[in-house]
Amino acid sequence: MVVVSGDVVQADPKFAPSRWVYAVAGILGVACVEEAMVPLWNLLTLVGRLDVFSSRAVRWVDAIIACAAVEAALVLFVTLYGDLAHAEYRDPASGAYVDVALGAPGVVLLGAVGLLLLAAFVLLMLVMRSSCWPPSPSTTSWRR
């Protein structure tokens, strides 16, 4: 992420103030995806035991929901920050530079689709979590 942001700044120096913002957002996004793999692996282990809808799965589902919520916040931030959506256009007749939001509709559309997909995923996880509730009286591991 740092190398790619450096290449973008080298190609167009006007993005220099945004370099670290996008690099950190990208690193956090990748870290959230990698962090979500641990609870997903544990849920898949519970599937192998035919125990995925038990109270033991609640903490892993909560961890996946948290990762997806952080991803949604990052997508929203990048969509609203939107420095990459703007570009300068040089009018050949007057020679003046005009700031035009050339990519803004695409960036906003991509951000909106990303947020909708993440919201659908979080809702699916909440439904899965609710199927584990209330816990059976014989197991109290969900309280830990």
N, C-alpha and C positions, 0 to 999 in steps of 0.2 A: 504494500500500500504506500509506503514511504517512497519507494523508487518510482512508482507510477505517478504519484503526486509531484515528485521532482521533475519527471519528464513533462508533465502538463505545464508546470511553471516555466521550464526551460523553453517550451514551444511558444508559450504566451505569458509573458511576465506579469500581466495584469491580474493573474490568479494567485500571485505570491501570498497575499494576505489569507487566502483560503486554503493554502497548502496543508497546514497542520490540522485544520478543522476537519477536512475531508479524510486525511490520513488517519486521524484518531477515530473518526466515525467508522471508517472501513475496518480498522483493527478491532474495534469493539463489536462490530457486526459479525466478523469471522469468529471472535472469541465466544459470542453468544451461541452461534451455531455449534461450535465445538463443545461448549459447556452443555448444550442440550443433548448431546450424544450419550452422556453418562446416564441420565435418567431414562433415556430411550432404551439403552442397552438393558438397564434393570427391568424396565417394563417388558421387554422382549423375553427376558429370563422368566418373568412371571407368566407370560403367555405359554412358554414351554411347560410350565407346571400347571397350566389351566387355572391360574389364580389371578388373572389380570384385573378382574372386577372385584377384588377383595379390598379390605381396608388397608392392606399393605401397599397398595398401588397409589394411595392418595398423595403421599409425600413426593413421589416421582412425578405424578401428574402436576402437582403444584410447582415443581421445579421447571417443568417444560412450559407451563403457563407463564412463569416469571421470565424465562428466556424469550418467549414470544412477545411479551409485553415490552421488554427492553428493545427488541428488534423493531417493534412498531414505533416506539419513541424515536429511535434512530432514523427510521424511514421518514417520519413526520418532520424531524429536525432538518434532514437533508433536503426534503421537499420545500420546506419553508425558507431555509437559508438561501438556496437557489442561486448562488453566484454563477454556477455553470450554465444556467438557463439564459443568461444575458450575453450579448455579443455586440461589438461595435461594427457598424457598417459605414464604410467610406463612400460618400456620395461623389461619383466621378465628376459631375457637373460643377459642384461648388467646392469640392475638396474637403468638406466638413465631415467630421465623424459624428455619427448619431448612435446613441445607445438603443438597441432594439432587442426586445425579448424574443429572439428567434426560436429558441428551444423551450420557452416557458410552457407552452401547452403540452408538449411531449413530456417534460419533466413532471409537471403537475399530474398528468394522466398516469404516468408510470408510478408516481408516489401514491395516487389514489388507488390504483389497482393493487399495489403492494400492501397498502393499509387494509383494503377489503379482504385480501387473501389472509393476512395475519389475523384480522378480526374473525374470519370464518374458522381459522385454525384454533384460536383461543376459545371460541364458542364450542367447538367440537371437544376440546379438552375439558371445558367446564361440564359438558354433558357426560363425558366419560367419568369425570370426578363425581358427579351427582349419582351415577349408577353405583358408586362405592359407598354411598351414604344412605342410611345410617349403618355403622359397622355392626357386624354380628356380635351378640353379647359374649361369645366365647373368645373373641380376639379384642385386645385392647392396645395393640401395637400402634394404632393410629394416633394415640395420645402422646407418643414420645416425640 
